[in-house]
Amino acid sequence: MKDIENYKLLHVQDALQRLDRALVRLESAAGKLRSKSGTAGDSAALAIKLDHLSQAHGALKETTGRVARGLDAAISRLSALIPD
């Protein structure tokens, strides 16, 4: 059962890493656009979009963490029921 637990945990960790890399790319792109932008309105709109994306990333990360903890708990309960 440990192999399944490690497999699921690796997938959750991989998903978190992909989310983190995506956020870094979004922040980088927003920074480049902000530096190219000539108007304050464009910068404000980009800042709002970046804030929304950052909030969404945080929510996804939190949800993924809850899912991982739930999977860990379920796997532990199943491991206790299945004899070695």
N, C-alpha and C positions, 0 to 999 in steps of 0.2 A: 504494500500500500504506500510505502514511502516514495516509490518511484512515481506513482500518480501524483502524490502531493508535490513532489519536486517539479514535475512536469507542469502542473497548473501554476505553481508559484513562479516558475520561469516565464510562463506566458504573461502573467500579470506584471512581472517586473519588466519584461520586454515592452509591453503596452505603455507602461509609465515612462520608460525611456523614450519611446517614439513620441509620446505627448510632449515631453520636455524638449526634445529636438525640434518638434514642430513649433512650439512656442518661441524658441530661440530664433528660428527662421522668420516667424511672423514679426517678432520684435525688431529683427535686423531689417526686414523689408520696410516696416513702418518708419524706422529711423532713416533709411535712405530716402523714402518718399518725403518725410518731414524736412530733410535737408534740401531736397529739390523743390519743395513747395514754396510758392511765392506769397501766398496769402495766409493770414492768420486763421481764416475760416477753414481752409483746407487742413491746417495743422490741428485745429480743434476737432474737426470731424475724424481725422486719423487717430487722435488721442482717444476719442470716445470709442471708436472701433477697437482699438488696441485694448482699452479697458474692458470692453465687453468680451473680447477674446480671452483675456487674462482671467476674467471671472469664469468663463465657460471652462477653461483649462483647469482652474482650481476645483470646480464642481466635478468635472470628469475624474480628476485625480482622487478626490474624496470618495466618489462612488466606486472607483476601482479598488481603493483601499478597503471599503466596506465589503465589496464582493470577495476580495482576497481573504479577509478575515472570516467571512461566512463559509467560504470553501474550505479553509483550514479547519474550522470547527466541524463541518460536516465530515470531512475526511478523518478527523480524529475520532468522531463518534463511530464512523463505519469501521475504522481500524480496530476499535475496542470490541466491536461485535464479531469481527472475523478472526477466527483462530489462526495462529501462524503456521 
